[in-house]
Amino acid sequence: AIRRIDHVGIAVPDLDEALAFYRDTFGLVAEHEEVNEEQGVREAMLVPADGDPSTGRVQLLAPLRADSAIGKFLDRSGPGIQQMAYTVDDIEKTSEELRAKGLRLLYDAPRRGTAGSRINFVHPKDTGGVLVELVEPGGAH
Ligand code: MC0
């Protein structure tokens, strides 16, 4: 089952520039930064500097390569919201439930996501145009 909004992912061309913009404009700061080679991204998870730490996060996603998911998204759509991510308790179970409803999951088995999480995605053509990410948090989240 889906428990809460985990994060909203935003594609950006330059992570350092975006981090400075979010900090100076909205007071959102990185609680975690990571390079994920498999996903082709450098990413940062942002939380309000003085806010509720249990809040849904903003994830900034910058491409490592032009042919990555984020590289292609930036080419096609420009910077902006790329994904909506939900926290789940059991990613295999939720994936199976969604497959049973006829939705296409992008991976047969979960892959490695931010901070030791396990992730999968639902194809945006099966969700009314939103790339949905399922996140089973790792210990560090
Ligand atoms: C593509 N489409 C989207 C979309 N990306 N619609 C909404 N949101 C998106 N993000 C649309 C296109 O406009 C096109 O529509 C149709 O989907 C098929 O496009 P495509 O040519 O197949 O597009 P591709 O090759 O860019 O692939 C899209 C796909 C890809 C979603 C399969 O981006 C993917 O595998 N994403 C999952 C991995 C990912 O996003 N990694 C980066 C975040 P029309 O109408 O023109 O046919 S990594 C991450 O998030 C990790 C670190 C974490 O959180 O822990």
Backbone and ligand atoms as CSV (ligand in chain L), in Angstrom:
chain,resi,resn,atom,element,x,y,z
A,1,ALA,N,N,0.834,-1.201,0.000
A,1,ALA,CA,C,0.000,0.000,0.000
A,1,ALA,C,C,0.871,1.255,0.000
A,2,ILE,N,N,0.307,2.336,-0.535
A,2,ILE,CA,C,1.019,3.609,-0.532
A,2,ILE,C,C,0.807,4.288,0.816
A,3,ARG,N,N,1.885,4.765,1.434
A,3,ARG,CA,C,1.824,5.352,2.777
A,3,ARG,C,C,1.789,6.867,2.754
A,4,ARG,N,N,2.574,7.469,1.879
A,4,ARG,CA,C,2.636,8.937,1.835
A,4,ARG,C,C,3.387,9.359,0.582
A,5,ILE,N,N,3.397,10.661,0.335
A,5,ILE,CA,C,4.247,11.188,-0.726
A,5,ILE,C,C,5.679,11.116,-0.227
A,6,ASP,N,N,6.534,10.451,-0.994
A,6,ASP,CA,C,7.951,10.344,-0.625
A,6,ASP,C,C,8.687,11.593,-1.098
A,7,HIS,N,N,8.580,11.857,-2.401
A,7,HIS,CA,C,9.201,13.066,-2.939
A,7,HIS,C,C,8.603,13.401,-4.295
A,8,VAL,N,N,8.817,14.637,-4.711
A,8,VAL,CA,C,8.511,15.068,-6.071
A,8,VAL,C,C,9.853,15.320,-6.739
A,9,GLY,N,N,10.067,14.717,-7.911
A,9,GLY,CA,C,11.364,14.812,-8.588
A,9,GLY,C,C,11.337,15.862,-9.686
A,10,ILE,N,N,12.337,16.720,-9.673
A,10,ILE,CA,C,12.415,17.836,-10.614
A,10,ILE,C,C,13.701,17.723,-11.417
A,11,ALA,N,N,13.559,17.690,-12.734
A,11,ALA,CA,C,14.733,17.615,-13.609
A,11,ALA,C,C,15.362,18.988,-13.737
A,12,VAL,N,N,16.671,19.045,-13.520
A,12,VAL,CA,C,17.411,20.317,-13.618
A,12,VAL,C,C,18.674,20.084,-14.440
A,13,PRO,N,N,19.099,21.084,-15.200
A,13,PRO,CA,C,20.323,20.897,-15.989
A,13,PRO,C,C,21.585,20.913,-15.130
A,14,ASP,N,N,21.584,21.679,-14.043
A,14,ASP,CA,C,22.807,21.856,-13.248
A,14,ASP,C,C,22.443,21.769,-11.765
A,15,LEU,N,N,22.948,20.742,-11.092
A,15,LEU,CA,C,22.537,20.508,-9.698
A,15,LEU,C,C,22.996,21.628,-8.763
A,16,ASP,N,N,24.228,22.096,-8.911
A,16,ASP,CA,C,24.736,23.121,-7.984
A,16,ASP,C,C,23.947,24.420,-8.106
A,17,GLU,N,N,23.636,24.791,-9.349
A,17,GLU,CA,C,22.828,26.007,-9.549
A,17,GLU,C,C,21.440,25.849,-8.941
A,18,ALA,N,N,20.835,24.675,-9.136
A,18,ALA,CA,C,19.487,24.432,-8.612
A,18,ALA,C,C,19.502,24.411,-7.083
A,19,LEU,N,N,20.536,23.824,-6.490
A,19,LEU,CA,C,20.641,23.792,-5.023
A,19,LEU,C,C,20.693,25.207,-4.464
A,20,ALA,N,N,21.472,26.064,-5.109
A,20,ALA,CA,C,21.581,27.451,-4.643
A,20,ALA,C,C,20.234,28.169,-4.787
A,21,PHE,N,N,19.542,27.922,-5.904
A,21,PHE,CA,C,18.238,28.563,-6.131
A,21,PHE,C,C,17.227,28.129,-5.070
A,22,TYR,N,N,17.142,26.829,-4.806
A,22,TYR,CA,C,16.158,26.331,-3.824
A,22,TYR,C,C,16.478,26.807,-2.414
A,23,ARG,N,N,17.772,26.890,-2.090
A,23,ARG,CA,C,18.165,27.363,-0.760
A,23,ARG,C,C,17.821,28.848,-0.602
A,24,ASP,N,N,18.223,29.656,-1.576
A,24,ASP,CA,C,18.050,31.103,-1.456
A,24,ASP,C,C,16.592,31.532,-1.635
A,25,THR,N,N,15.832,30.790,-2.433
A,25,THR,CA,C,14.465,31.194,-2.759
A,25,THR,C,C,13.452,30.634,-1.772
A,26,PHE,N,N,13.581,29.336,-1.449
A,26,PHE,CA,C,12.554,28.650,-0.655
A,26,PHE,C,C,13.058,28.174,0.707
A,27,GLY,N,N,14.351,28.319,0.971
A,27,GLY,CA,C,14.884,27.819,2.238
A,27,GLY,C,C,14.880,26.311,2.331
A,28,LEU,N,N,14.952,25.643,1.186
A,28,LEU,CA,C,15.045,24.177,1.168
A,28,LEU,C,C,16.519,23.783,1.031
A,29,VAL,N,N,16.952,22.843,1.863
A,29,VAL,CA,C,18.371,22.469,1.878
A,29,VAL,C,C,18.523,20.961,1.712
A,30,ALA,N,N,19.686,20.559,1.192
A,30,ALA,CA,C,19.924,19.134,0.913
A,30,ALA,C,C,20.185,18.376,2.204
A,31,GLU,N,N,19.412,17.295,2.417
A,31,GLU,CA,C,19.715,16.411,3.546
A,31,GLU,C,C,20.556,15.239,3.052
A,32,HIS,N,N,20.634,15.078,1.734
A,32,HIS,CA,C,21.323,13.930,1.165
A,32,HIS,C,C,21.663,14.248,-0.292
A,33,GLU,N,N,22.854,13.833,-0.703
A,33,GLU,CA,C,23.262,14.015,-2.101
A,33,GLU,C,C,23.944,12.743,-2.551
A,34,GLU,N,N,23.739,12.359,-3.804
A,34,GLU,CA,C,24.264,11.063,-4.247
A,34,GLU,C,C,24.378,11.035,-5.767
A,35,VAL,N,N,25.349,10.267,-6.264
A,35,VAL,CA,C,25.429,9.946,-7.689
A,35,VAL,C,C,24.915,8.528,-7.857
A,36,ASN,N,N,23.950,8.338,-8.781
A,36,ASN,CA,C,23.434,7.010,-9.078
A,36,ASN,C,C,23.772,6.709,-10.535
A,37,GLU,N,N,24.855,5.953,-10.723
A,37,GLU,CA,C,25.350,5.673,-12.081
A,37,GLU,C,C,24.324,4.912,-12.900
A,38,GLU,N,N,23.678,3.935,-12.279
A,38,GLU,CA,C,22.714,3.105,-13.005
A,38,GLU,C,C,21.580,3.966,-13.569
A,39,GLN,N,N,21.108,4.948,-12.768
A,39,GLN,CA,C,20.024,5.819,-13.213
A,39,GLN,C,C,20.547,7.003,-14.033
A,40,GLY,N,N,21.850,7.188,-14.055
A,40,GLY,CA,C,22.427,8.286,-14.833
A,40,GLY,C,C,22.156,9.655,-14.235
A,41,VAL,N,N,22.068,9.727,-12.892
A,41,VAL,CA,C,21.754,11.005,-12.258
A,41,VAL,C,C,22.710,11.364,-11.122
A,42,ARG,N,N,22.833,12.677,-10.933
A,42,ARG,CA,C,23.326,13.228,-9.676
A,42,ARG,C,C,22.108,13.856,-9.024
A,43,GLU,N,N,21.830,13.467,-7.771
A,43,GLU,CA,C,20.563,13.913,-7.179
A,43,GLU,C,C,20.756,14.406,-5.763
A,44,ALA,N,N,19.803,15.260,-5.335
A,44,ALA,CA,C,19.806,15.777,-3.971
A,44,ALA,C,C,18.381,15.766,-3.447
A,45,MET,N,N,18.233,15.379,-2.172
A,45,MET,CA,C,16.932,15.399,-1.487
A,45,MET,C,C,16.869,16.636,-0.607
A,46,LEU,N,N,15.828,17.445,-0.825
A,46,LEU,CA,C,15.717,18.712,-0.099
A,46,LEU,C,C,14.597,18.672,0.932
A,47,VAL,N,N,14.870,19.314,2.061
A,47,VAL,CA,C,13.870,19.477,3.126
A,47,VAL,C,C,13.906,20.936,3.579
A,48,PRO,N,N,12.811,21.416,4.187
A,48,PRO,CA,C,12.828,22.779,4.711
A,48,PRO,C,C,13.879,22.905,5.811
A,49,ALA,N,N,14.663,23.989,5.774
A,49,ALA,CA,C,15.762,24.150,6.731
A,49,ALA,C,C,15.246,24.080,8.168
A,50,ASP,N,N,14.106,24.714,8.450
A,50,ASP,CA,C,13.586,24.734,9.823
A,50,ASP,C,C,12.212,24.084,9.916
A,51,GLY,N,N,11.881,23.233,8.960
A,51,GLY,CA,C,10.509,22.722,8.892
A,51,GLY,C,C,10.347,21.338,9.487
A,52,ASP,N,N,9.230,20.734,9.148
A,52,ASP,CA,C,8.865,19.411,9.623
A,52,ASP,C,C,9.729,18.371,8.899
A,53,PRO,N,N,10.558,17.623,9.626
A,53,PRO,CA,C,11.449,16.671,8.960
A,53,PRO,C,C,10.713,15.475,8.344
A,54,SER,N,N,9.439,15.293,8.690
A,54,SER,CA,C,8.702,14.173,8.101
A,54,SER,C,C,8.007,14.583,6.800
A,55,THR,N,N,8.233,15.804,6.352
A,55,THR,CA,C,7.588,16.314,5.151
A,55,THR,C,C,7.995,15.520,3.907
A,56,GLY,N,N,7.123,15.486,2.901
A,56,GLY,CA,C,7.530,14.996,1.593
A,56,GLY,C,C,8.673,15.863,1.094
A,57,ARG,N,N,9.584,15.253,0.363
A,57,ARG,CA,C,10.785,15.963,-0.050
A,57,ARG,C,C,10.720,16.422,-1.501
A,58,VAL,N,N,11.624,17.314,-1.833
A,58,VAL,CA,C,11.840,17.687,-3.231
A,58,VAL,C,C,13.163,17.068,-3.650
A,59,GLN,N,N,13.146,16.337,-4.759
A,59,GLN,CA,C,14.376,15.720,-5.262
A,59,GLN,C,C,14.804,16.453,-6.537
A,60,LEU,N,N,16.008,16.980,-6.517
A,60,LEU,CA,C,16.568,17.592,-7.723
A,60,LEU,C,C,17.380,16.535,-8.451
A,61,LEU,N,N,17.134,16.419,-9.756
A,61,LEU,CA,C,17.751,15.368,-10.573
A,61,LEU,C,C,18.488,15.999,-11.744
A,62,ALA,N,N,19.802,15.820,-11.785
A,62,ALA,CA,C,20.592,16.351,-12.899
A,62,ALA,C,C,21.207,15.180,-13.662
A,63,PRO,N,N,21.266,15.276,-14.985
A,63,PRO,CA,C,21.738,14.143,-15.788
A,63,PRO,C,C,23.256,13.983,-15.736
A,64,LEU,N,N,23.711,12.726,-15.696
A,64,LEU,CA,C,25.144,12.447,-15.851
A,64,LEU,C,C,25.499,12.321,-17.327
A,65,ARG,N,N,24.512,11.941,-18.145
A,65,ARG,CA,C,24.743,11.699,-19.574
A,65,ARG,C,C,23.519,12.168,-20.353
A,66,ALA,N,N,23.740,12.528,-21.606
A,66,ALA,CA,C,22.632,13.014,-22.441
A,66,ALA,C,C,21.600,11.921,-22.702
A,67,ASP,N,N,22.047,10.641,-22.763
A,67,ASP,CA,C,21.106,9.561,-23.114
A,67,ASP,C,C,20.448,8.928,-21.880
A,68,SER,N,N,20.553,9.576,-20.719
A,68,SER,CA,C,19.887,9.079,-19.510
A,68,SER,C,C,18.426,9.520,-19.500
A,69,ALA,N,N,17.644,8.959,-18.569
A,69,ALA,CA,C,16.224,9.334,-18.462
A,69,ALA,C,C,16.077,10.845,-18.257
A,70,ILE,N,N,16.892,11.420,-17.385
A,70,ILE,CA,C,16.781,12.863,-17.133
A,70,ILE,C,C,17.305,13.673,-18.325
A,71,GLY,N,N,18.380,13.193,-18.955
A,71,GLY,CA,C,18.893,13.877,-20.148
A,71,GLY,C,C,17.835,13.953,-21.236
A,72,LYS,N,N,17.139,12.838,-21.468
A,72,LYS,CA,C,16.098,12.812,-22.502
A,72,LYS,C,C,14.912,13.693,-22.106
A,73,PHE,N,N,14.564,13.665,-20.824
A,73,PHE,CA,C,13.439,14.485,-20.345
A,73,PHE,C,C,13.731,15.967,-20.570
A,74,LEU,N,N,14.965,16.383,-20.219
A,74,LEU,CA,C,15.332,17.799,-20.392
A,74,LEU,C,C,15.280,18.193,-21.866
A,75,ASP,N,N,15.733,17.286,-22.734
A,75,ASP,CA,C,15.703,17.537,-24.177
A,75,ASP,C,C,14.280,17.739,-24.674
A,76,ARG,N,N,13.385,16.864,-24.195
A,76,ARG,CA,C,12.012,16.864,-24.706
A,76,ARG,C,C,11.180,17.971,-24.076
A,77,SER,N,N,11.279,18.106,-22.748
A,77,SER,CA,C,10.339,18.963,-22.013
A,77,SER,C,C,10.975,20.170,-21.356
A,78,GLY,N,N,12.314,20.175,-21.256
A,78,GLY,CA,C,12.974,21.236,-20.492
A,78,GLY,C,C,12.876,20.942,-18.999
A,79,PRO,N,N,13.466,21.822,-18.169
A,79,PRO,CA,C,13.436,21.610,-16.731
A,79,PRO,C,C,12.006,21.605,-16.206
A,80,GLY,N,N,11.758,20.812,-15.152
A,80,GLY,CA,C,10.419,20.777,-14.557
A,80,GLY,C,C,10.173,19.468,-13.846
A,81,ILE,N,N,8.927,19.297,-13.386
A,81,ILE,CA,C,8.576,18.092,-12.623
A,81,ILE,C,C,8.654,16.868,-13.535
A,82,GLN,N,N,9.434,15.876,-13.106
A,82,GLN,CA,C,9.649,14.667,-13.915
A,82,GLN,C,C,8.958,13.449,-13.317
A,83,GLN,N,N,8.752,13.445,-11.995
A,83,GLN,CA,C,8.210,12.247,-11.350
A,83,GLN,C,C,7.522,12.592,-10.032
A,84,MET,N,N,6.582,11.696,-9.665
A,84,MET,CA,C,5.857,11.760,-8.386
A,84,MET,C,C,6.163,10.452,-7.678
A,85,ALA,N,N,6.763,10.526,-6.485
A,85,ALA,CA,C,7.197,9.294,-5.819
A,85,ALA,C,C,6.421,9.065,-4.529
A,86,TYR,N,N,5.984,7.820,-4.335
A,86,TYR,CA,C,5.239,7.423,-3.140
A,86,TYR,C,C,6.049,6.435,-2.312
A,87,THR,N,N,5.949,6.546,-0.998
A,87,THR,CA,C,6.557,5.575,-0.089
A,87,THR,C,C,5.655,4.355,0.021
A,88,VAL,N,N,6.241,3.183,-0.114
A,88,VAL,CA,C,5.501,1.928,0.092
A,88,VAL,C,C,6.254,1.076,1.112
A,89,ASP,N,N,5.515,0.183,1.781
A,89,ASP,CA,C,6.141,-0.692,2.780
A,89,ASP,C,C,6.849,-1.857,2.111
A,90,ASP,N,N,6.216,-2.380,1.055
A,90,ASP,CA,C,6.676,-3.632,0.450
A,90,ASP,C,C,6.581,-3.451,-1.059
A,91,ILE,N,N,7.718,-3.179,-1.670
A,91,ILE,CA,C,7.684,-2.776,-3.092
A,91,ILE,C,C,7.289,-3.939,-4.009
A,92,GLU,N,N,7.700,-5.166,-3.659
A,92,GLU,CA,C,7.295,-6.304,-4.502
A,92,GLU,C,C,5.761,-6.442,-4.490
A,93,LYS,N,N,5.180,-6.311,-3.302
A,93,LYS,CA,C,3.733,-6.493,-3.160
A,93,LYS,C,C,2.977,-5.391,-3.914
A,94,THR,N,N,3.371,-4.141,-3.718
A,94,THR,CA,C,2.677,-3.045,-4.407
A,94,THR,C,C,2.859,-3.154,-5.919
A,95,SER,N,N,4.062,-3.520,-6.371
A,95,SER,CA,C,4.291,-3.691,-7.814
A,95,SER,C,C,3.366,-4.762,-8.372
A,96,GLU,N,N,3.245,-5.856,-7.659
A,96,GLU,CA,C,2.394,-6.971,-8.114
A,96,GLU,C,C,0.931,-6.537,-8.171
A,97,GLU,N,N,0.496,-5.770,-7.174
A,97,GLU,CA,C,-0.899,-5.289,-7.162
A,97,GLU,C,C,-1.168,-4.379,-8.366
A,98,LEU,N,N,-0.197,-3.535,-8.689
A,98,LEU,CA,C,-0.390,-2.616,-9.821
A,98,LEU,C,C,-0.344,-3.382,-11.145
A,99,ARG,N,N,0.566,-4.362,-11.257
A,99,ARG,CA,C,0.607,-5.196,-12.474
A,99,ARG,C,C,-0.728,-5.916,-12.673
A,100,ALA,N,N,-1.286,-6.386,-11.550
A,100,ALA,CA,C,-2.565,-7.114,-11.630
A,100,ALA,C,C,-3.680,-6.203,-12.117
A,101,LYS,N,N,-3.522,-4.879,-11.921
A,101,LYS,CA,C,-4.505,-3.914,-12.424
A,101,LYS,C,C,-4.202,-3.495,-13.854
A,102,GLY,N,N,-3.174,-4.113,-14.450
A,102,GLY,CA,C,-2.881,-3.868,-15.863
A,102,GLY,C,C,-1.888,-2.757,-16.123
A,103,LEU,N,N,-1.233,-2.233,-15.065
A,103,LEU,CA,C,-0.254,-1.169,-15.273
A,103,LEU,C,C,1.115,-1.772,-15.570
A,104,ARG,N,N,1.877,-1.070,-16.408
A,104,ARG,CA,C,3.234,-1.527,-16.731
A,104,ARG,C,C,4.239,-0.960,-15.735
A,105,LEU,N,N,4.921,-1.865,-15.023
A,105,LEU,CA,C,6.051,-1.471,-14.191
A,105,LEU,C,C,7.294,-1.488,-15.083
A,106,LEU,N,N,8.191,-0.530,-14.895
A,106,LEU,CA,C,9.324,-0.435,-15.819
A,106,LEU,C,C,10.356,-1.523,-15.576
A,107,TYR,N,N,10.498,-1.992,-14.333
A,107,TYR,CA,C,11.508,-3.011,-14.039
A,107,TYR,C,C,10.825,-4.283,-13.539
A,108,ASP,N,N,11.395,-5.449,-13.918
A,108,ASP,CA,C,10.885,-6.730,-13.418
A,108,ASP,C,C,11.124,-6.845,-11.919
A,109,ALA,N,N,12.273,-6.326,-11.464
A,109,ALA,CA,C,12.617,-6.376,-10.036
A,109,ALA,C,C,13.077,-4.991,-9.613
A,110,PRO,N,N,12.878,-4.641,-8.340
A,110,PRO,CA,C,13.277,-3.311,-7.871
A,110,PRO,C,C,14.767,-3.048,-8.077
A,111,ARG,N,N,15.097,-1.786,-8.306
A,111,ARG,CA,C,16.501,-1.372,-8.435
A,111,ARG,C,C,16.862,-0.449,-7.288
A,112,ARG,N,N,18.150,-0.068,-7.273
A,112,ARG,CA,C,18.658,0.721,-6.155
A,112,ARG,C,C,18.315,2.198,-6.346
A,113,GLY,N,N,17.698,2.796,-5.322
A,113,GLY,CA,C,17.383,4.213,-5.367
A,113,GLY,C,C,18.163,4.970,-4.310
A,114,THR,N,N,17.731,6.191,-4.066
A,114,THR,CA,C,18.457,7.076,-3.171
A,114,THR,C,C,18.540,6.513,-1.744
A,115,ALA,N,N,19.661,6.732,-1.107
A,115,ALA,CA,C,19.864,6.406,0.313
A,115,ALA,C,C,19.505,4.961,0.658
A,116,GLY,N,N,19.914,4.043,-0.218
A,116,GLY,CA,C,19.701,2.624,0.073
A,116,GLY,C,C,18.268,2.151,-0.121
A,117,SER,N,N,17.423,2.975,-0.751
A,117,SER,CA,C,16.037,2.560,-1.006
A,117,SER,C,C,15.990,1.592,-2.184
A,118,ARG,N,N,14.834,0.947,-2.334
A,118,ARG,CA,C,14.578,0.114,-3.521
A,118,ARG,C,C,13.428,0.755,-4.281
A,119,ILE,N,N,13.574,0.844,-5.608
A,119,ILE,CA,C,12.621,1.628,-6.402
A,119,ILE,C,C,12.131,0.878,-7.632
A,120,ASN,N,N,10.943,1.261,-8.085
A,120,ASN,CA,C,10.440,0.859,-9.396
A,120,ASN,C,C,9.576,2.016,-9.893
A,121,PHE,N,N,9.207,1.965,-11.163
A,121,PHE,CA,C,8.424,3.045,-11.759
A,121,PHE,C,C,7.227,2.471,-12.503
A,122,VAL,N,N,6.133,3.248,-12.533
A,122,VAL,CA,C,4.982,2.908,-13.362
A,122,VAL,C,C,5.042,3.780,-14.613
A,123,HIS,N,N,4.799,3.161,-15.774
A,123,HIS,CA,C,4.912,3.906,-17.037
A,123,HIS,C,C,3.930,5.079,-17.066
A,124,PRO,N,N,4.419,6.268,-17.453
A,124,PRO,CA,C,3.529,7.450,-17.423
A,124,PRO,C,C,2.315,7.326,-18.336
A,125,LYS,N,N,2.399,6.482,-19.356
A,125,LYS,CA,C,1.242,6.322,-20.252
A,125,LYS,C,C,0.114,5.526,-19.588
A,126,ASP,N,N,0.409,4.868,-18.453
A,126,ASP,CA,C,-0.612,4.085,-17.745
A,126,ASP,C,C,-1.171,4.822,-16.529
A,127,THR,N,N,-0.717,6.064,-16.297
A,127,THR,CA,C,-1.111,6.784,-15.076
A,127,THR,C,C,-1.633,8.179,-15.391
A,128,GLY,N,N,-2.083,8.404,-16.612
A,128,GLY,CA,C,-2.561,9.739,-16.955
A,128,GLY,C,C,-1.449,10.755,-17.103
A,129,GLY,N,N,-0.258,10.280,-17.524
A,129,GLY,CA,C,0.810,11.225,-17.872
A,129,GLY,C,C,1.771,11.563,-16.755
A,130,VAL,N,N,1.736,10.785,-15.650
A,130,VAL,CA,C,2.649,11.048,-14.532
A,130,VAL,C,C,3.577,9.848,-14.339
A,131,LEU,N,N,4.876,10.079,-14.413
A,131,LEU,CA,C,5.826,9.016,-14.076
A,131,LEU,C,C,5.769,8.817,-12.561
A,132,VAL,N,N,5.249,7.652,-12.144
A,132,VAL,CA,C,5.089,7.355,-10.712
A,132,VAL,C,C,6.235,6.449,-10.263
A,133,GLU,N,N,6.915,6.877,-9.209
A,133,GLU,CA,C,7.980,6.059,-8.633
A,133,GLU,C,C,7.491,5.478,-7.311
A,134,LEU,N,N,7.766,4.191,-7.106
A,134,LEU,CA,C,7.512,3.532,-5.821
A,134,LEU,C,C,8.835,3.443,-5.084
A,135,VAL,N,N,8.833,3.818,-3.809
A,135,VAL,CA,C,10.061,3.832,-3.006
A,135,VAL,C,C,9.849,3.023,-1.731
A,136,GLU,N,N,10.627,1.969,-1.589
A,136,GLU,CA,C,10.684,1.274,-0.293
A,136,GLU,C,C,11.952,1.769,0.388
A,137,PRO,N,N,11.792,2.571,1.457
A,137,PRO,CA,C,12.959,3.233,2.049
A,137,PRO,C,C,13.998,2.230,2.546
A,138,GLY,N,N,15.265,2.635,2.472
A,138,GLY,CA,C,16.330,1.880,3.108
A,138,GLY,C,C,16.486,2.369,4.537
A,139,GLY,N,N,17.434,1.802,5.252
A,139,GLY,CA,C,17.617,2.157,6.653
A,139,GLY,C,C,17.947,3.626,6.857
A,140,ALA,N,N,18.624,4.242,5.863
A,140,ALA,CA,C,19.135,5.610,6.029
A,140,ALA,C,C,18.085,6.681,5.777
A,141,HIS,N,N,16.862,6.300,5.364
A,141,HIS,CA,C,15.884,7.312,4.969
A,141,HIS,C,C,15.136,7.858,6.164
L,1,MC0,C1,C,8.501,10.339,-20.884
L,1,MC0,N1,N,7.193,10.623,-20.969
L,1,MC0,C2,C,6.792,11.142,-19.797
L,1,MC0,C3,C,7.951,11.166,-18.981
L,1,MC0,N2,N,8.991,10.662,-19.694
L,1,MC0,N3,N,5.600,11.557,-19.356
L,1,MC0,C4,C,5.538,12.043,-18.095
L,1,MC0,N4,N,6.600,12.100,-17.264
L,1,MC0,C5,C,7.812,11.679,-17.660
L,1,MC0,N5,N,8.849,11.746,-16.849
L,1,MC0,C6,C,6.320,10.414,-22.127
L,1,MC0,C7,C,6.900,10.970,-23.387
L,1,MC0,O1,O,6.586,12.328,-23.508
L,1,MC0,C8,C,6.251,10.123,-24.440
L,1,MC0,O2,O,4.960,10.621,-24.696
L,1,MC0,C9,C,6.102,8.775,-23.772
L,1,MC0,O3,O,6.213,9.028,-22.362
L,1,MC0,C10,C,7.138,7.730,-24.174
L,1,MC0,O4,O,8.360,8.360,-24.167
L,1,MC0,P1,P,9.716,7.625,-24.520
L,1,MC0,O5,O,10.245,8.130,-25.790
L,1,MC0,O6,O,9.610,6.150,-24.322
L,1,MC0,O7,O,10.563,8.290,-23.368
L,1,MC0,P2,P,11.903,7.925,-22.759
L,1,MC0,O8,O,12.771,7.092,-23.660
L,1,MC0,O9,O,12.427,9.209,-22.262
L,1,MC0,O10,O,11.488,6.982,-21.533
L,1,MC0,C11,C,10.536,7.389,-20.592
L,1,MC0,C12,C,10.675,6.494,-19.360
L,1,MC0,C13,C,12.105,6.715,-18.809
L,1,MC0,C14,C,9.606,6.908,-18.363
L,1,MC0,C15,C,10.468,5.030,-19.776
L,1,MC0,O11,O,12.267,8.084,-18.447
L,1,MC0,C16,C,12.427,5.862,-17.635
L,1,MC0,O12,O,12.846,4.695,-17.764
L,1,MC0,N6,N,12.251,6.398,-16.395
L,1,MC0,C17,C,12.515,5.664,-15.154
L,1,MC0,C18,C,13.872,5.977,-14.609
L,1,MC0,C19,C,14.062,7.416,-14.277
L,1,MC0,O13,O,13.213,8.282,-14.526
L,1,MC0,N7,N,15.260,7.720,-13.719
L,1,MC0,C20,C,15.625,9.076,-13.311
L,1,MC0,C21,C,15.283,9.312,-11.919
L,1,MC0,P3,P,4.382,10.828,-26.177
L,1,MC0,O14,O,2.975,11.259,-25.955
L,1,MC0,O15,O,5.273,11.866,-26.779
L,1,MC0,O16,O,4.511,9.477,-26.816
L,1,MC0,S1,S,16.298,8.336,-10.823
L,1,MC0,C22,C,15.517,8.383,-9.337
L,1,MC0,O17,O,14.458,8.945,-9.239
L,1,MC0,C23,C,16.231,7.703,-8.161
L,1,MC0,C24,C,17.644,8.189,-8.002
L,1,MC0,C25,C,15.482,7.833,-6.840
L,1,MC0,O18,O,14.494,8.590,-6.703
L,1,MC0,O19,O,15.909,7.159,-5.896
